[in-house]
Amino acid sequence: MDNKFYEAGEKRAEKVNDLFAAIAPRYDLINDLQSFGLHRYWKRKLIKLAQVKAGDKAMDLCCGTGDVAFALAAQGAEVLGVDFSGPMLTVAKQRQQRDGVTKVEFVRGDALNLPAPDSSVDVLTISYGLRNLADFEGGLKEMLRVLKPGGRLLVLDFGVPDNKLWRFGYFQYLKWFVPVFGRLFCGDSDTHAYILKSLQHYPAQRGVEKLMHQLQCKNVQVVNLLGGVMGINYGVKGK
Ligand SMILES: C[S@@+](CC[C@H](N)C(=O)[O-])C[C@H]1O[C@@H](n2cnc3c(N)ncnc32)[C@H](O)[C@@H]1O
């Protein structure tokens, strides 16, 4: 199952950039359709777990069109939204202007080389981003570098359910139905067939949990949503 937007190794970031350039204008619409609107609930769950306090410095990494960055700001955080895709950031900035959101700044930057000093962030969120990186462990290390000791790291992404039957049904949905949204709205089924392809190369919630332990995170937790179809990994940077 080849996919023009997936290539392991050096070309990974370039292909991912091509992917989000292709889908940026329709990204929010397709997100609502393919998840039946549930991504909004999953993101609310992420925000609740982040326990944001007014004045917290937050970074939303791989912020895309800004859903999580806006929600963090609504909790009183000062937010830096970071993404390497110009077209995705354009949509985020249009939404920001339309809704008059303050307290969020969007910048272009690479998750593997973050535009922030060491120990400068209270809470770092990454939703549907980690799976796209060329180096998952390197990405998590970089996130922990910019977090303050005691800072919270939260990763939301597609998961892999433990239950075999549920997993089978969910993978069939990703294989046969989700690519149709790509074909209909972006003229290319590969844009959304990419989700299953990338998930097959992603360690998902259990693997990320293991990595968080290896990287000395404290209070590591996994929250499974919809029987593990989605997973949130939570960890705190050690003091
Ligand atoms: C699936 S979207 C998620 C957007 C948003 N966080 C959400 O939950 O709706 C993934 C985003 O990650 C960004 N991205 C992927 N790899 C990246 C990297 N290495 N550095 C910065 N952004 C990256 C893409 O440009 C894209 O906007």
PDBQT file of the ligand as one rigid body, heavy atoms in Angstrom, charges set to zero:
ROOT
HETATM    1  C1  LIG A 301      -3.055  16.468  11.361  1.00  0.00    +0.000 C 
HETATM    2  S1  LIG A 301      -2.499  18.124  11.512  1.00  0.00    +0.000 S 
HETATM    3  C2  LIG A 301      -2.991  18.510  13.168  1.00  0.00    +0.000 C 
HETATM    4  C3  LIG A 301      -3.432  19.936  13.335  1.00  0.00    +0.000 C 
HETATM    5  C4  LIG A 301      -4.007  20.285  14.681  1.00  0.00    +0.000 C 
HETATM    6  N1  LIG A 301      -3.052  20.063  15.743  1.00  0.00    +0.000 N 
HETATM    7  C5  LIG A 301      -5.275  19.527  14.959  1.00  0.00    +0.000 C 
HETATM    8  O1  LIG A 301      -5.288  18.732  15.891  1.00  0.00    +0.000 OA
HETATM    9  O2  LIG A 301      -6.250  19.723  14.250  1.00  0.00    +0.000 OA
HETATM   10  C6  LIG A 301      -0.756  17.889  11.684  1.00  0.00    +0.000 C 
HETATM   11  C7  LIG A 301       0.010  19.177  11.621  1.00  0.00    +0.000 C 
HETATM   12  O3  LIG A 301       1.361  18.889  11.978  1.00  0.00    +0.000 OA
HETATM   13  C8  LIG A 301       2.208  19.717  11.200  1.00  0.00    +0.000 C 
HETATM   14  N2  LIG A 301       3.553  19.113  11.195  1.00  0.00    +0.000 N 
HETATM   15  C9  LIG A 301       3.894  17.882  10.795  1.00  0.00    +0.000 A 
HETATM   16  N3  LIG A 301       5.213  17.672  10.968  1.00  0.00    +0.000 NA
HETATM   17  C10 LIG A 301       5.715  18.806  11.518  1.00  0.00    +0.000 A 
HETATM   18  C11 LIG A 301       7.008  19.212  11.934  1.00  0.00    +0.000 A 
HETATM   19  N4  LIG A 301       8.073  18.405  11.814  1.00  0.00    +0.000 N 
HETATM   20  N5  LIG A 301       7.162  20.436  12.478  1.00  0.00    +0.000 NA
HETATM   21  C12 LIG A 301       6.099  21.276  12.582  1.00  0.00    +0.000 A 
HETATM   22  N6  LIG A 301       4.851  20.957  12.176  1.00  0.00    +0.000 NA
HETATM   23  C13 LIG A 301       4.659  19.736  11.657  1.00  0.00    +0.000 A 
HETATM   24  C14 LIG A 301       1.532  19.745   9.849  1.00  0.00    +0.000 C 
HETATM   25  O4  LIG A 301       1.960  20.832   9.058  1.00  0.00    +0.000 OA
HETATM   26  C15 LIG A 301       0.054  19.820  10.246  1.00  0.00    +0.000 C 
HETATM   27  O5  LIG A 301      -0.379  21.151  10.311  1.00  0.00    +0.000 OA
ENDROOT
TORSDOF 0
